[in-house]
Amino acid sequence: MTLFPILLPFFGLIALGYFAGRLNWINEAGVAGMNTFVIKFAMPCLIISVIAASQITELVNPRFLVSYLAAEILIYALAMAVSLGVFKTSLSEAALMGLGASWGNVGYMGIPLAASLFGPEAAVPALVATAADMAVVTGITVLLVEYDAKRGQMSVGPLLSNLGAKLLFHPFIITLILGVVLSATGVGIPGVLQNSVNFLSGAAGPTALFAIGASLAVRPLKGERVQIAAPIALKLFALPAVFLAIALAVGLEPLWLTTGLVLTALPTAGNVFVLAEQAGKAVQRVSAIILVSTLMSIATVVALLTQLM
């Protein structure tokens, strides 16, 4: 299979968004608007359409969850240890470095890329991975950042309650749950809404990729080069290797293994920047990690796919 026609739209749209940002055709407010559209409208429609059309048994794959989450948590802990032990950062900054090393751009890039490469059924592992990312590594990061900011001011119980509310009411999680209900009951998406859902879901991938490029352009590349090297190396090289080792050990099915390997090789998710900005910690460093990992992934993802296909 020739990869160029498949990958060109993905990295090409990122490049178009980047140049639009560099030419000041789109500013940070414009990027925020596109992200809002993707997060609250387009991507939820994509999630619910794929999940509702899937068999409920396809969504529950313990071997995949064990492989994916074990690899992420291991890399997360390693990045935190480097940040705390070598660079003497705060707990919040270390947590953000851990997230930058483990949370790939699965929601925006992974879902449409997996479906294009391996067929619509490959979107299911990508959706499961997205839910796992948000519920586990993102949750751990929010909890650690909140704890670091409010040491002595708030007990663990209220922190966990706040975290649970934030995650439960995220549009991705809401539509994931709704899609599972529609799949389990066999109801599916009502016919009167199907065309609208398909129309919006088709906009999810292109808009998200364009927004990624634009967001990289409006956020300057700054940050300590030595400190961003470790999370980037862990994200692009160590995470896929660890996932592969665990997946082979547990006997993960070929489609889930191949899709998971591509997902773990994706660059750092742009949402890590959002969390860093909200926390007011390591903002420029996280921005640099996202930009450099995205640029490097053009070569690393192509190299990986060349071996897989």
C-alpha positions as CSV (number, residue, x, y, z in Angstrom):
1,M,0.0,0.0,0.0
2,T,1.3,3.5,-0.9
3,L,1.3,5.6,2.2
4,F,1.8,9.0,0.6
5,P,-1.9,9.4,-0.6
6,I,-3.2,8.4,2.8
7,L,-0.9,10.5,5.0
8,L,-0.7,13.6,2.8
9,P,-4.2,14.9,3.8
10,F,-3.3,14.5,7.5
11,F,0.1,16.2,7.6
12,G,-1.0,18.5,4.7
13,L,-3.9,19.9,6.7
14,I,-1.6,20.4,9.7
15,A,0.8,22.3,7.5
16,L,-2.0,24.4,6.0
17,G,-3.2,25.3,9.5
18,Y,0.3,26.2,10.5
19,F,0.8,28.5,7.6
20,A,-2.6,30.1,8.2
21,G,-1.5,30.9,11.7
22,R,1.9,32.1,10.7
23,L,0.3,34.5,8.2
24,N,-2.0,35.8,10.9
25,W,-5.1,34.6,9.1
26,I,-6.1,32.8,12.3
27,N,-5.3,34.0,15.8
28,E,-5.6,32.3,19.2
29,A,-9.3,33.2,19.4
30,G,-9.9,31.5,16.0
31,V,-8.0,28.4,17.1
32,A,-10.1,28.3,20.3
33,G,-13.3,28.5,18.2
34,M,-12.3,25.6,16.0
35,N,-11.3,23.5,19.0
36,T,-14.7,24.2,20.5
37,F,-16.5,23.1,17.4
38,V,-14.4,19.9,17.2
39,I,-14.7,19.0,21.0
40,K,-18.4,19.9,21.5
41,F,-19.9,19.1,18.1
42,A,-17.9,17.3,15.4
43,M,-15.9,14.8,17.3
44,P,-18.8,13.7,19.6
45,C,-20.8,13.0,16.4
46,L,-17.9,10.9,15.1
47,I,-17.6,9.0,18.4
48,I,-21.3,8.2,18.7
49,S,-21.6,7.2,15.0
50,V,-18.8,4.7,15.3
51,I,-19.7,3.3,18.7
52,A,-23.4,3.0,17.9
53,A,-22.6,1.0,14.8
54,S,-20.3,-1.4,16.7
55,Q,-21.2,-4.6,18.6
56,I,-21.0,-4.0,22.3
57,T,-18.5,-7.0,22.6
58,E,-16.1,-5.2,20.3
59,L,-15.8,-2.3,22.8
60,V,-14.6,-4.4,25.7
61,N,-11.1,-5.6,25.1
62,P,-9.3,-6.2,28.4
63,R,-6.0,-7.1,26.7
64,F,-5.9,-3.9,24.8
65,L,-6.7,-1.8,27.9
66,V,-4.0,-3.6,29.9
67,S,-1.4,-3.1,27.2
68,Y,-2.3,0.5,26.4
69,L,-2.7,1.7,30.0
70,A,0.3,-0.2,31.4
71,A,2.5,1.3,28.8
72,E,1.2,4.8,29.3
73,I,1.5,4.7,33.1
74,L,5.0,3.3,33.0
75,I,6.2,6.0,30.6
76,Y,4.2,8.6,32.6
77,A,6.0,7.6,35.8
78,L,9.4,7.6,34.1
79,A,8.9,11.1,32.7
80,M,7.8,12.3,36.1
81,A,10.9,10.7,37.8
82,V,13.2,12.4,35.3
83,S,11.5,15.8,35.8
84,L,11.6,15.5,39.6
85,G,14.9,13.8,40.0
86,V,17.0,15.4,37.3
87,F,15.5,18.8,36.7
88,K,14.1,19.4,40.2
89,T,10.7,20.6,39.0
90,S,7.5,21.0,41.0
91,L,5.0,18.2,41.2
92,S,2.7,20.0,38.8
93,E,5.4,20.5,36.2
94,A,6.5,16.8,36.6
95,A,2.9,15.7,36.1
96,L,2.6,17.7,32.9
97,M,5.9,16.3,31.6
98,G,4.5,12.8,32.4
99,L,1.3,13.6,30.4
100,G,3.3,15.1,27.5
101,A,5.3,11.8,27.3
102,S,2.3,9.5,27.4
103,W,-0.8,11.3,26.0
104,G,-0.8,11.1,22.2
105,N,-3.0,13.0,19.8
106,V,-5.4,10.0,19.6
107,G,-8.6,12.0,19.6
108,Y,-7.8,14.4,16.8
109,M,-5.3,12.5,14.7
110,G,-5.7,8.9,15.8
111,I,-9.3,8.2,15.1
112,P,-9.4,9.5,11.5
113,L,-5.9,8.1,10.8
114,A,-6.7,4.6,12.1
115,A,-9.9,4.5,10.1
116,S,-8.2,5.6,6.9
117,L,-5.3,3.1,7.3
118,F,-7.0,0.0,8.6
119,G,-10.7,0.5,7.9
120,P,-13.7,1.8,10.0
121,E,-13.3,-1.0,12.5
122,A,-10.0,0.4,13.5
123,A,-11.7,3.5,14.9
124,V,-13.0,1.4,17.8
125,P,-9.6,0.8,19.4
126,A,-8.9,4.5,18.8
127,L,-12.1,5.5,20.6
128,V,-11.4,3.1,23.5
129,A,-7.9,4.6,23.8
130,T,-9.3,8.1,23.8
131,A,-11.6,7.2,26.7
132,A,-8.8,5.5,28.6
133,D,-6.5,8.5,28.1
134,M,-9.1,10.9,29.4
135,A,-10.2,8.8,32.3
136,V,-6.7,7.7,33.5
137,V,-3.6,9.7,32.5
138,T,-5.5,12.9,32.2
139,G,-7.3,12.3,35.5
140,I,-4.1,11.5,37.3
141,T,-2.5,14.7,35.9
142,V,-5.5,16.9,36.9
143,L,-5.5,15.4,40.4
144,L,-1.7,15.9,40.9
145,V,-1.8,19.5,39.6
146,E,-4.8,20.3,41.8
147,Y,-3.1,18.6,44.8
148,D,0.1,20.5,44.2
149,A,-1.8,23.8,44.0
150,K,-4.0,23.2,47.0
151,R,-1.8,21.4,49.5
152,G,-3.2,21.8,52.9
153,Q,-6.3,23.6,51.5
154,M,-8.3,20.7,50.3
155,S,-8.5,17.0,51.2
156,V,-8.2,14.2,48.7
157,G,-12.0,13.5,48.8
158,P,-13.2,16.8,47.3
159,L,-10.3,16.7,44.8
160,L,-11.5,13.3,43.5
161,S,-15.1,14.6,43.4
162,N,-14.1,17.6,41.3
163,L,-12.1,15.4,39.0
164,G,-14.9,12.9,38.5
165,A,-17.3,15.7,37.6
166,K,-14.9,17.2,35.1
167,L,-14.4,13.9,33.3
168,L,-17.9,12.6,33.4
169,F,-19.4,15.7,31.7
170,H,-16.7,16.0,29.0
171,P,-18.5,15.8,25.6
172,F,-16.3,12.8,24.5
173,I,-17.3,10.8,27.6
174,I,-21.0,11.7,27.3
175,T,-21.2,10.7,23.7
176,L,-19.1,7.6,24.4
177,I,-21.6,6.5,27.0
178,L,-24.6,7.3,24.8
179,G,-23.0,5.4,21.9
180,V,-22.5,2.3,24.1
181,V,-26.2,2.5,25.2
182,L,-27.3,2.7,21.5
183,S,-25.1,-0.2,20.6
184,A,-26.1,-2.4,23.6
185,T,-29.8,-1.8,23.0
186,G,-29.6,-2.2,19.2
187,V,-31.5,1.1,18.7
188,G,-28.8,2.9,16.8
189,I,-29.0,6.5,15.7
190,P,-32.5,7.6,14.8
191,G,-32.8,7.9,11.0
192,V,-33.9,11.5,11.1
193,L,-30.6,12.4,12.8
194,Q,-28.3,10.1,10.9
195,N,-27.5,12.5,8.0
196,S,-26.8,15.4,10.4
197,V,-24.5,13.2,12.5
198,N,-22.7,11.9,9.4
199,F,-22.3,15.5,8.2
200,L,-20.8,16.8,11.4
201,S,-18.6,13.7,12.0
202,G,-17.1,14.2,8.5
203,A,-15.8,17.6,9.6
204,A,-14.1,16.3,12.8
205,G,-10.9,15.0,11.3
206,P,-10.1,17.9,8.8
207,T,-11.1,20.7,11.3
208,A,-9.1,19.1,14.1
209,L,-5.9,18.6,12.0
210,F,-6.2,22.2,10.7
211,A,-6.6,23.5,14.2
212,I,-3.5,21.5,15.4
213,G,-1.4,23.3,12.8
214,A,-2.8,26.7,13.6
215,S,-2.3,26.2,17.3
216,L,1.3,25.3,16.8
217,A,1.9,28.5,14.8
218,V,0.3,30.9,17.3
219,R,2.3,29.4,20.2
220,P,6.0,30.3,20.0
221,L,8.7,27.5,20.2
222,K,10.3,28.2,23.5
223,G,11.4,26.1,26.4
224,E,14.5,24.4,27.7
225,R,15.9,22.0,25.0
226,V,17.3,19.5,27.4
227,Q,14.0,19.3,29.4
228,I,11.8,18.8,26.4
229,A,14.1,16.1,24.9
230,A,13.2,13.4,27.4
231,P,9.4,13.6,27.1
232,I,9.7,13.7,23.3
233,A,11.9,10.7,23.2
234,L,9.7,8.8,25.6
235,K,6.6,9.7,23.6
236,L,7.8,8.9,20.1
237,F,10.1,5.9,20.8
238,A,9.7,4.4,24.2
239,L,5.9,4.4,24.5
240,P,5.3,2.4,21.2
241,A,8.1,0.0,22.2
242,V,6.7,-0.7,25.6
243,F,3.2,-1.1,24.3
244,L,4.4,-3.5,21.6
245,A,6.2,-5.6,24.2
246,I,3.2,-5.8,26.5
247,A,0.7,-6.4,23.7
248,L,2.8,-9.3,22.4
249,A,3.1,-10.8,25.9
250,V,-0.7,-10.8,26.4
251,G,-1.5,-12.0,22.9
252,L,-3.4,-9.0,21.7
253,E,-5.3,-9.4,18.5
254,P,-3.6,-8.2,15.3
255,L,-5.9,-5.3,14.4
256,W,-5.9,-3.9,18.0
257,L,-2.1,-4.4,18.3
258,T,-1.4,-2.6,15.0
259,T,-3.8,0.2,15.7
260,G,-2.5,0.6,19.2
261,L,1.1,0.7,18.0
262,V,0.2,3.6,15.6
263,L,-1.8,5.4,18.3
264,T,1.1,5.2,20.8
265,A,3.5,6.6,18.1
266,L,1.5,9.8,17.6
267,P,2.8,13.2,18.8
268,T,1.8,14.8,22.1
269,A,-1.8,15.8,22.3
270,G,-2.6,19.5,22.0
271,N,-4.9,19.2,25.1
272,V,-1.7,19.0,27.3
273,F,-1.2,22.6,26.5
274,V,-4.7,23.5,27.6
275,L,-4.0,21.8,31.0
276,A,-0.7,23.5,31.3
277,E,-2.2,26.9,30.6
278,Q,-5.0,26.3,33.1
279,A,-2.4,25.4,35.7
280,G,0.0,28.2,34.8
281,K,2.8,25.7,34.8
282,A,5.4,24.7,32.1
283,V,3.3,26.4,29.4
284,Q,6.2,27.2,27.0
285,R,7.9,23.9,27.7
286,V,4.7,22.0,26.9
287,S,4.1,24.1,23.8
288,A,7.6,23.2,22.5
289,I,7.0,19.5,23.2
290,I,3.8,19.5,21.2
291,L,5.4,21.4,18.2
292,V,8.7,19.4,18.1
293,S,7.0,16.0,18.6
294,T,4.5,16.8,15.8
295,L,7.2,17.8,13.4
296,M,9.3,14.7,14.3
297,S,6.3,12.4,14.0
298,I,6.1,13.1,10.3
299,A,9.2,11.0,9.9
300,T,8.7,8.5,12.8
301,V,5.0,7.7,11.9
302,V,5.9,7.2,8.3
303,A,8.8,4.9,9.2
304,L,6.6,2.9,11.5
305,L,3.8,2.5,8.9
306,T,6.4,1.5,6.3
307,Q,7.3,-1.5,8.5
308,L,3.6,-2.3,9.3
309,M,2.1,-2.2,5.8
